[in-house]
Amino acid sequence: MILGIMQPYFFPYLGYFELIARSDQWIVFDVVQYNPKSWMNRNRILHPSEGWQYVSVPVAKAPRGTLICDIRVKDMEAAWNLVSGQLQHYKKRAPFFDQIIELVRDAFDGARSDRLADLSVSGLVATCSYIKIPLNWTLCSEMDLDLSYIDHPGQWALKIASQVGARKYINPPGGREIFNPLEWEKAGIELEFTEMPRFEYACPPYEFVEHLSILDVLMWNSPEKVKTFLNERRALDKSG
């Protein structure tokens, strides 16, 4: 079984979905401290004038040290209005605007609660359903795992992978420095860092900006095109 583990991000970039497409099991890592200056409650979309802007979900005030799983959206309907408002400049330009604004609405409507993690997961579910890639997900906070005695950040994934019976764990290249390959070798679990090729597309009259939210990708590209790209990446696992 190939395992992917990531914190719950708000409509993350395409590379996040590449990991999902290459994973047999996806664990939403929501049992560590919430970081307000991260991708957990915001992401990047095109700015109507130039460059990019953040699209954000306001969260309720919480004490420092609050776990991700305990963070709440301040007001779900107000958050939907804010996010959908920021997406309106795509309306007369992006060919898939109607489908994607509906996808975002489905994500807000489908959230199990006002917890930020539930909204993020609902966004993943809606997106994966739209591009037709499987998503076998579990919230880490709802699993019976022993995550005691963590000596360094790279051991979180190793502890989880060992307990769920993974044969392979995949991670973005940015986290390479926190892992000790010898620990994984000793545990008998293959450790792989992904390198996603550039996925560039036309977005007239704007200039292309790399690594924006999946919302931007899907505004300009058909779900079939995105799925084909992701499936080509997964094929590497089967041939390798």
ChimeraX commands (.cxc) that place a marker at each C-alpha (Angstrom):
marker #1 position 0.00,0.00,0.00 radius 0.5
marker #1 position 1.30,3.45,-0.96 radius 0.5
marker #1 position 0.64,6.04,1.74 radius 0.5
marker #1 position 0.35,9.81,1.53 radius 0.5
marker #1 position 0.10,12.09,4.57 radius 0.5
marker #1 position -0.43,15.84,4.48 radius 0.5
marker #1 position -1.89,18.56,6.65 radius 0.5
marker #1 position -5.34,19.73,5.52 radius 0.5
marker #1 position -4.80,22.62,3.10 radius 0.5
marker #1 position -7.48,24.85,1.60 radius 0.5
marker #1 position -7.84,23.95,-2.10 radius 0.5
marker #1 position -4.10,23.23,-2.41 radius 0.5
marker #1 position -1.94,23.36,-5.51 radius 0.5
marker #1 position -1.81,20.62,-8.16 radius 0.5
marker #1 position 1.17,18.87,-6.56 radius 0.5
marker #1 position -0.98,17.98,-3.54 radius 0.5
marker #1 position -3.38,16.15,-5.85 radius 0.5
marker #1 position -0.50,14.42,-7.58 radius 0.5
marker #1 position 0.34,12.88,-4.20 radius 0.5
marker #1 position -3.29,11.85,-3.74 radius 0.5
marker #1 position -3.40,10.29,-7.22 radius 0.5
marker #1 position -0.29,8.25,-6.45 radius 0.5
marker #1 position -1.50,7.12,-3.01 radius 0.5
marker #1 position -3.66,4.14,-2.07 radius 0.5
marker #1 position -4.43,5.65,1.33 radius 0.5
marker #1 position -4.49,9.33,2.28 radius 0.5
marker #1 position -4.22,10.46,5.89 radius 0.5
marker #1 position -5.17,14.02,6.76 radius 0.5
marker #1 position -2.61,15.04,9.37 radius 0.5
marker #1 position -4.65,17.22,11.72 radius 0.5
marker #1 position -3.10,16.38,15.11 radius 0.5
marker #1 position -0.35,19.00,15.27 radius 0.5
marker #1 position -0.41,22.69,16.13 radius 0.5
marker #1 position -2.30,25.01,13.80 radius 0.5
marker #1 position -0.18,27.57,12.01 radius 0.5
marker #1 position -2.19,30.67,11.04 radius 0.5
marker #1 position 0.40,31.74,8.45 radius 0.5
marker #1 position 0.20,28.64,6.31 radius 0.5
marker #1 position -1.85,26.97,3.57 radius 0.5
marker #1 position -4.35,25.62,6.09 radius 0.5
marker #1 position -6.86,28.46,5.70 radius 0.5
marker #1 position -5.67,30.16,2.52 radius 0.5
marker #1 position -4.24,29.65,-0.93 radius 0.5
marker #1 position -3.30,31.68,-3.99 radius 0.5
marker #1 position -5.36,32.59,-7.03 radius 0.5
marker #1 position -4.86,35.11,-9.83 radius 0.5
marker #1 position -5.28,38.78,-8.96 radius 0.5
marker #1 position -7.69,40.67,-11.25 radius 0.5
marker #1 position -5.01,43.24,-12.11 radius 0.5
marker #1 position -1.69,41.37,-12.06 radius 0.5
marker #1 position 0.13,38.63,-10.23 radius 0.5
marker #1 position -1.65,36.70,-7.53 radius 0.5
marker #1 position -3.68,37.21,-4.35 radius 0.5
marker #1 position -4.57,35.13,-1.32 radius 0.5
marker #1 position -8.02,33.62,-1.05 radius 0.5
marker #1 position -8.66,33.01,2.65 radius 0.5
marker #1 position -11.12,31.50,5.10 radius 0.5
marker #1 position -11.35,33.49,8.36 radius 0.5
marker #1 position -11.09,31.26,11.43 radius 0.5
marker #1 position -12.33,31.74,14.98 radius 0.5
marker #1 position -9.81,32.92,17.56 radius 0.5
marker #1 position -8.07,30.06,19.33 radius 0.5
marker #1 position -5.29,29.87,21.94 radius 0.5
marker #1 position -1.74,29.41,20.74 radius 0.5
marker #1 position -0.98,25.71,20.49 radius 0.5
marker #1 position -4.49,24.70,19.39 radius 0.5
marker #1 position -4.42,21.58,17.23 radius 0.5
marker #1 position -5.53,21.75,13.61 radius 0.5
marker #1 position -8.45,19.43,14.36 radius 0.5
marker #1 position -9.85,21.96,16.86 radius 0.5
marker #1 position -9.75,25.06,14.64 radius 0.5
marker #1 position -13.16,26.39,13.59 radius 0.5
marker #1 position -14.22,28.53,10.66 radius 0.5
marker #1 position -15.48,31.83,12.03 radius 0.5
marker #1 position -18.63,31.91,9.88 radius 0.5
marker #1 position -19.13,29.37,7.10 radius 0.5
marker #1 position -21.61,31.39,5.04 radius 0.5
marker #1 position -19.52,34.56,5.34 radius 0.5
marker #1 position -16.45,32.56,4.32 radius 0.5
marker #1 position -18.28,31.22,1.25 radius 0.5
marker #1 position -19.31,34.75,0.29 radius 0.5
marker #1 position -15.74,35.98,0.69 radius 0.5
marker #1 position -14.18,33.17,-1.33 radius 0.5
marker #1 position -16.78,33.20,-4.10 radius 0.5
marker #1 position -16.47,36.98,-4.33 radius 0.5
marker #1 position -12.72,36.75,-4.88 radius 0.5
marker #1 position -13.30,34.25,-7.69 radius 0.5
marker #1 position -15.75,36.44,-9.62 radius 0.5
marker #1 position -13.09,38.05,-11.83 radius 0.5
marker #1 position -12.65,34.64,-13.51 radius 0.5
marker #1 position -16.30,34.63,-14.60 radius 0.5
marker #1 position -16.05,36.19,-18.06 radius 0.5
marker #1 position -12.60,34.81,-18.80 radius 0.5
marker #1 position -12.12,31.26,-17.53 radius 0.5
marker #1 position -13.95,28.57,-19.56 radius 0.5
marker #1 position -14.76,26.40,-16.53 radius 0.5
marker #1 position -15.84,29.11,-14.10 radius 0.5
marker #1 position -19.40,27.81,-13.64 radius 0.5
marker #1 position -18.24,24.28,-12.81 radius 0.5
marker #1 position -15.60,25.46,-10.35 radius 0.5
marker #1 position -17.75,27.95,-8.48 radius 0.5
marker #1 position -20.24,25.09,-8.05 radius 0.5
marker #1 position -17.41,22.84,-6.84 radius 0.5
marker #1 position -16.50,25.41,-4.17 radius 0.5
marker #1 position -20.14,25.71,-3.12 radius 0.5
marker #1 position -20.32,21.92,-2.84 radius 0.5
marker #1 position -17.23,21.94,-0.63 radius 0.5
marker #1 position -18.80,24.40,1.80 radius 0.5
marker #1 position -22.15,22.59,1.77 radius 0.5
marker #1 position -20.49,19.19,2.18 radius 0.5
marker #1 position -18.34,20.00,5.22 radius 0.5
marker #1 position -19.32,17.79,8.17 radius 0.5
marker #1 position -18.98,20.68,10.62 radius 0.5
marker #1 position -17.53,24.17,10.90 radius 0.5
marker #1 position -14.09,22.76,11.66 radius 0.5
marker #1 position -11.48,24.01,9.22 radius 0.5
marker #1 position -10.17,20.48,8.64 radius 0.5
marker #1 position -13.66,19.30,7.67 radius 0.5
marker #1 position -13.95,22.13,5.14 radius 0.5
marker #1 position -10.54,21.31,3.69 radius 0.5
marker #1 position -11.40,17.61,3.40 radius 0.5
marker #1 position -14.72,18.48,1.77 radius 0.5
marker #1 position -12.75,20.53,-0.76 radius 0.5
marker #1 position -10.49,17.55,-1.47 radius 0.5
marker #1 position -13.48,15.24,-1.88 radius 0.5
marker #1 position -15.26,17.65,-4.23 radius 0.5
marker #1 position -12.12,18.22,-6.30 radius 0.5
marker #1 position -11.18,14.54,-6.59 radius 0.5
marker #1 position -14.75,13.69,-7.55 radius 0.5
marker #1 position -14.70,16.38,-10.24 radius 0.5
marker #1 position -11.45,15.20,-11.82 radius 0.5
marker #1 position -12.35,11.57,-11.15 radius 0.5
marker #1 position -9.35,10.40,-9.13 radius 0.5
marker #1 position -9.85,8.09,-6.12 radius 0.5
marker #1 position -9.47,9.49,-2.62 radius 0.5
marker #1 position -9.35,7.00,0.25 radius 0.5
marker #1 position -9.00,9.42,3.15 radius 0.5
marker #1 position -8.97,9.28,6.95 radius 0.5
marker #1 position -8.53,12.02,9.54 radius 0.5
marker #1 position -5.53,11.25,11.72 radius 0.5
marker #1 position -7.43,12.57,14.75 radius 0.5
marker #1 position -10.04,9.83,14.24 radius 0.5
marker #1 position -7.53,6.97,14.05 radius 0.5
marker #1 position -6.37,4.85,16.96 radius 0.5
marker #1 position -2.65,5.45,16.51 radius 0.5
marker #1 position 0.20,5.52,19.01 radius 0.5
marker #1 position 2.09,8.70,18.18 radius 0.5
marker #1 position 4.08,8.95,21.39 radius 0.5
marker #1 position 7.86,9.25,21.62 radius 0.5
marker #1 position 8.40,11.35,18.51 radius 0.5
marker #1 position 12.09,12.35,18.47 radius 0.5
marker #1 position 12.04,14.57,15.38 radius 0.5
marker #1 position 9.45,15.82,12.82 radius 0.5
marker #1 position 10.26,13.13,10.26 radius 0.5
marker #1 position 9.13,10.40,12.65 radius 0.5
marker #1 position 5.44,11.38,12.54 radius 0.5
marker #1 position 5.05,9.88,9.07 radius 0.5
marker #1 position 7.20,6.86,9.92 radius 0.5
marker #1 position 5.11,6.06,13.01 radius 0.5
marker #1 position 1.89,6.32,11.02 radius 0.5
marker #1 position 3.19,4.39,8.01 radius 0.5
marker #1 position 4.41,1.55,10.24 radius 0.5
marker #1 position 1.07,1.23,12.02 radius 0.5
marker #1 position -1.10,1.22,8.89 radius 0.5
marker #1 position 1.05,-1.32,7.05 radius 0.5
marker #1 position 2.39,0.90,4.26 radius 0.5
marker #1 position 5.04,-0.53,1.94 radius 0.5
marker #1 position 5.84,2.89,0.49 radius 0.5
marker #1 position 5.49,6.49,1.65 radius 0.5
marker #1 position 5.57,9.45,-0.72 radius 0.5
marker #1 position 6.29,13.04,0.26 radius 0.5
marker #1 position 6.82,16.38,-1.51 radius 0.5
marker #1 position 10.47,17.29,-2.12 radius 0.5
marker #1 position 10.28,20.25,0.25 radius 0.5
marker #1 position 10.23,18.02,3.33 radius 0.5
marker #1 position 13.28,15.96,2.45 radius 0.5
marker #1 position 15.52,17.42,5.18 radius 0.5
marker #1 position 13.35,16.25,8.10 radius 0.5
marker #1 position 13.55,12.54,7.19 radius 0.5
marker #1 position 16.22,10.03,8.15 radius 0.5
marker #1 position 16.36,7.46,5.31 radius 0.5
marker #1 position 18.08,4.91,7.57 radius 0.5
marker #1 position 15.05,4.84,9.89 radius 0.5
marker #1 position 12.78,4.04,6.96 radius 0.5
marker #1 position 15.13,1.39,5.62 radius 0.5
marker #1 position 15.22,-0.24,9.05 radius 0.5
marker #1 position 11.40,-0.23,9.16 radius 0.5
marker #1 position 11.23,-1.84,5.71 radius 0.5
marker #1 position 9.24,1.03,4.18 radius 0.5
marker #1 position 10.27,2.65,0.91 radius 0.5
marker #1 position 10.61,6.44,1.16 radius 0.5
marker #1 position 10.10,8.49,-2.01 radius 0.5
marker #1 position 10.13,12.22,-2.68 radius 0.5
marker #1 position 8.08,13.37,-5.65 radius 0.5
marker #1 position 9.17,15.85,-8.28 radius 0.5
marker #1 position 6.18,17.10,-10.27 radius 0.5
marker #1 position 6.87,18.42,-13.77 radius 0.5
marker #1 position 5.77,21.94,-14.62 radius 0.5
marker #1 position 2.10,22.15,-15.60 radius 0.5
marker #1 position 1.70,25.36,-17.58 radius 0.5
marker #1 position -1.48,26.58,-19.25 radius 0.5
marker #1 position -2.93,29.61,-20.99 radius 0.5
marker #1 position -5.04,31.96,-18.87 radius 0.5
marker #1 position -5.74,35.03,-21.03 radius 0.5
marker #1 position -5.63,37.93,-20.39 radius 0.5
marker #1 position -3.58,37.09,-17.30 radius 0.5
marker #1 position 0.02,35.95,-17.12 radius 0.5
marker #1 position 0.53,32.39,-15.92 radius 0.5
marker #1 position 1.65,32.01,-12.30 radius 0.5
marker #1 position 2.99,28.63,-11.20 radius 0.5
marker #1 position 1.76,26.68,-8.16 radius 0.5
marker #1 position -1.53,28.49,-7.65 radius 0.5
marker #1 position -4.51,26.79,-6.00 radius 0.5
marker #1 position -6.13,23.87,-7.80 radius 0.5
marker #1 position -9.06,26.27,-8.27 radius 0.5
marker #1 position -7.01,28.27,-10.76 radius 0.5
marker #1 position -5.83,25.13,-12.55 radius 0.5
marker #1 position -9.41,23.93,-12.96 radius 0.5
marker #1 position -10.73,27.31,-14.06 radius 0.5
marker #1 position -8.63,27.01,-17.22 radius 0.5
marker #1 position -8.28,23.26,-17.80 radius 0.5
marker #1 position -10.84,20.51,-18.29 radius 0.5
marker #1 position -11.07,17.83,-15.61 radius 0.5
marker #1 position -10.10,15.28,-18.28 radius 0.5
marker #1 position -6.85,17.11,-19.03 radius 0.5
marker #1 position -5.91,17.33,-15.36 radius 0.5
marker #1 position -6.82,13.69,-14.75 radius 0.5
marker #1 position -4.70,12.59,-17.71 radius 0.5
marker #1 position -1.72,14.50,-16.33 radius 0.5
marker #1 position -2.14,12.95,-12.88 radius 0.5
marker #1 position -2.69,9.44,-14.28 radius 0.5
marker #1 position 0.52,9.70,-16.30 radius 0.5
marker #1 position 2.34,10.41,-13.06 radius 0.5
marker #1 position 0.72,7.44,-11.31 radius 0.5
marker #1 position 1.72,5.21,-14.21 radius 0.5
marker #1 position 5.33,5.82,-13.22 radius 0.5
marker #1 position 4.68,3.94,-9.96 radius 0.5
marker #1 position 3.32,0.91,-11.80 radius 0.5
marker #1 position 6.16,0.81,-14.32 radius 0.5
marker #1 position 8.92,1.52,-11.81 radius 0.5
marker link #1:1,2 radius 0.2
marker link #1:2,3 radius 0.2
marker link #1:3,4 radius 0.2
marker link #1:4,5 radius 0.2
marker link #1:5,6 radius 0.2
marker link #1:6,7 radius 0.2
marker link #1:7,8 radius 0.2
marker link #1:8,9 radius 0.2
marker link #1:9,10 radius 0.2
marker link #1:10,11 radius 0.2
marker link #1:11,12 radius 0.2
marker link #1:12,13 radius 0.2
marker link #1:13,14 radius 0.2
marker link #1:14,15 radius 0.2
marker link #1:15,16 radius 0.2
marker link #1:16,17 radius 0.2
marker link #1:17,18 radius 0.2
marker link #1:18,19 radius 0.2
marker link #1:19,20 radius 0.2
marker link #1:20,21 radius 0.2
marker link #1:21,22 radius 0.2
marker link #1:22,23 radius 0.2
marker link #1:23,24 radius 0.2
marker link #1:24,25 radius 0.2
marker link #1:25,26 radius 0.2
marker link #1:26,27 radius 0.2
marker link #1:27,28 radius 0.2
marker link #1:28,29 radius 0.2
marker link #1:29,30 radius 0.2
marker link #1:30,31 radius 0.2
marker link #1:31,32 radius 0.2
marker link #1:32,33 radius 0.2
marker link #1:33,34 radius 0.2
marker link #1:34,35 radius 0.2
marker link #1:35,36 radius 0.2
marker link #1:36,37 radius 0.2
marker link #1:37,38 radius 0.2
marker link #1:38,39 radius 0.2
marker link #1:39,40 radius 0.2
marker link #1:40,41 radius 0.2
marker link #1:41,42 radius 0.2
marker link #1:42,43 radius 0.2
marker link #1:43,44 radius 0.2
marker link #1:44,45 radius 0.2
marker link #1:45,46 radius 0.2
marker link #1:46,47 radius 0.2
marker link #1:47,48 radius 0.2
marker link #1:48,49 radius 0.2
marker link #1:49,50 radius 0.2
marker link #1:50,51 radius 0.2
marker link #1:51,52 radius 0.2
marker link #1:52,53 radius 0.2
marker link #1:53,54 radius 0.2
marker link #1:54,55 radius 0.2
marker link #1:55,56 radius 0.2
marker link #1:56,57 radius 0.2
marker link #1:57,58 radius 0.2
marker link #1:58,59 radius 0.2
marker link #1:59,60 radius 0.2
marker link #1:60,61 radius 0.2
marker link #1:61,62 radius 0.2
marker link #1:62,63 radius 0.2
marker link #1:63,64 radius 0.2
marker link #1:64,65 radius 0.2
marker link #1:65,66 radius 0.2
marker link #1:66,67 radius 0.2
marker link #1:67,68 radius 0.2
marker link #1:68,69 radius 0.2
marker link #1:69,70 radius 0.2
marker link #1:70,71 radius 0.2
marker link #1:71,72 radius 0.2
marker link #1:72,73 radius 0.2
marker link #1:73,74 radius 0.2
marker link #1:74,75 radius 0.2
marker link #1:75,76 radius 0.2
marker link #1:76,77 radius 0.2
marker link #1:77,78 radius 0.2
marker link #1:78,79 radius 0.2
marker link #1:79,80 radius 0.2
marker link #1:80,81 radius 0.2
marker link #1:81,82 radius 0.2
marker link #1:82,83 radius 0.2
marker link #1:83,84 radius 0.2
marker link #1:84,85 radius 0.2
marker link #1:85,86 radius 0.2
marker link #1:86,87 radius 0.2
marker link #1:87,88 radius 0.2
marker link #1:88,89 radius 0.2
marker link #1:89,90 radius 0.2
marker link #1:90,91 radius 0.2
marker link #1:91,92 radius 0.2
marker link #1:92,93 radius 0.2
marker link #1:93,94 radius 0.2
marker link #1:94,95 radius 0.2
marker link #1:95,96 radius 0.2
marker link #1:96,97 radius 0.2
marker link #1:97,98 radius 0.2
marker link #1:98,99 radius 0.2
marker link #1:99,100 radius 0.2
marker link #1:100,101 radius 0.2
marker link #1:101,102 radius 0.2
marker link #1:102,103 radius 0.2
marker link #1:103,104 radius 0.2
marker link #1:104,105 radius 0.2
marker link #1:105,106 radius 0.2
marker link #1:106,107 radius 0.2
marker link #1:107,108 radius 0.2
marker link #1:108,109 radius 0.2
marker link #1:109,110 radius 0.2
marker link #1:110,111 radius 0.2
marker link #1:111,112 radius 0.2
marker link #1:112,113 radius 0.2
marker link #1:113,114 radius 0.2
marker link #1:114,115 radius 0.2
marker link #1:115,116 radius 0.2
marker link #1:116,117 radius 0.2
marker link #1:117,118 radius 0.2
marker link #1:118,119 radius 0.2
marker link #1:119,120 radius 0.2
marker link #1:120,121 radius 0.2
marker link #1:121,122 radius 0.2
marker link #1:122,123 radius 0.2
marker link #1:123,124 radius 0.2
marker link #1:124,125 radius 0.2
marker link #1:125,126 radius 0.2
marker link #1:126,127 radius 0.2
marker link #1:127,128 radius 0.2
marker link #1:128,129 radius 0.2
marker link #1:129,130 radius 0.2
marker link #1:130,131 radius 0.2
marker link #1:131,132 radius 0.2
marker link #1:132,133 radius 0.2
marker link #1:133,134 radius 0.2
marker link #1:134,135 radius 0.2
marker link #1:135,136 radius 0.2
marker link #1:136,137 radius 0.2
marker link #1:137,138 radius 0.2
marker link #1:138,139 radius 0.2
marker link #1:139,140 radius 0.2
marker link #1:140,141 radius 0.2
marker link #1:141,142 radius 0.2
marker link #1:142,143 radius 0.2
marker link #1:143,144 radius 0.2
marker link #1:144,145 radius 0.2
marker link #1:145,146 radius 0.2
marker link #1:146,147 radius 0.2
marker link #1:147,148 radius 0.2
marker link #1:148,149 radius 0.2
marker link #1:149,150 radius 0.2
marker link #1:150,151 radius 0.2
marker link #1:151,152 radius 0.2
marker link #1:152,153 radius 0.2
marker link #1:153,154 radius 0.2
marker link #1:154,155 radius 0.2
marker link #1:155,156 radius 0.2
marker link #1:156,157 radius 0.2
marker link #1:157,158 radius 0.2
marker link #1:158,159 radius 0.2
marker link #1:159,160 radius 0.2
marker link #1:160,161 radius 0.2
marker link #1:161,162 radius 0.2
marker link #1:162,163 radius 0.2
marker link #1:163,164 radius 0.2
marker link #1:164,165 radius 0.2
marker link #1:165,166 radius 0.2
marker link #1:166,167 radius 0.2
marker link #1:167,168 radius 0.2
marker link #1:168,169 radius 0.2
marker link #1:169,170 radius 0.2
marker link #1:170,171 radius 0.2
marker link #1:171,172 radius 0.2
marker link #1:172,173 radius 0.2
marker link #1:173,174 radius 0.2
marker link #1:174,175 radius 0.2
marker link #1:175,176 radius 0.2
marker link #1:176,177 radius 0.2
marker link #1:177,178 radius 0.2
marker link #1:178,179 radius 0.2
marker link #1:179,180 radius 0.2
marker link #1:180,181 radius 0.2
marker link #1:181,182 radius 0.2
marker link #1:182,183 radius 0.2
marker link #1:183,184 radius 0.2
marker link #1:184,185 radius 0.2
marker link #1:185,186 radius 0.2
marker link #1:186,187 radius 0.2
marker link #1:187,188 radius 0.2
marker link #1:188,189 radius 0.2
marker link #1:189,190 radius 0.2
marker link #1:190,191 radius 0.2
marker link #1:191,192 radius 0.2
marker link #1:192,193 radius 0.2
marker link #1:193,194 radius 0.2
marker link #1:194,195 radius 0.2
marker link #1:195,196 radius 0.2
marker link #1:196,197 radius 0.2
marker link #1:197,198 radius 0.2
marker link #1:198,199 radius 0.2
marker link #1:199,200 radius 0.2
marker link #1:200,201 radius 0.2
marker link #1:201,202 radius 0.2
marker link #1:202,203 radius 0.2
marker link #1:203,204 radius 0.2
marker link #1:204,205 radius 0.2
marker link #1:205,206 radius 0.2
marker link #1:206,207 radius 0.2
marker link #1:207,208 radius 0.2
marker link #1:208,209 radius 0.2
marker link #1:209,210 radius 0.2
marker link #1:210,211 radius 0.2
marker link #1:211,212 radius 0.2
marker link #1:212,213 radius 0.2
marker link #1:213,214 radius 0.2
marker link #1:214,215 radius 0.2
marker link #1:215,216 radius 0.2
marker link #1:216,217 radius 0.2
marker link #1:217,218 radius 0.2
marker link #1:218,219 radius 0.2
marker link #1:219,220 radius 0.2
marker link #1:220,221 radius 0.2
marker link #1:221,222 radius 0.2
marker link #1:222,223 radius 0.2
marker link #1:223,224 radius 0.2
marker link #1:224,225 radius 0.2
marker link #1:225,226 radius 0.2
marker link #1:226,227 radius 0.2
marker link #1:227,228 radius 0.2
marker link #1:228,229 radius 0.2
marker link #1:229,230 radius 0.2
marker link #1:230,231 radius 0.2
marker link #1:231,232 radius 0.2
marker link #1:232,233 radius 0.2
marker link #1:233,234 radius 0.2
marker link #1:234,235 radius 0.2
marker link #1:235,236 radius 0.2
marker link #1:236,237 radius 0.2
marker link #1:237,238 radius 0.2
marker link #1:238,239 radius 0.2
marker link #1:239,240 radius 0.2
view
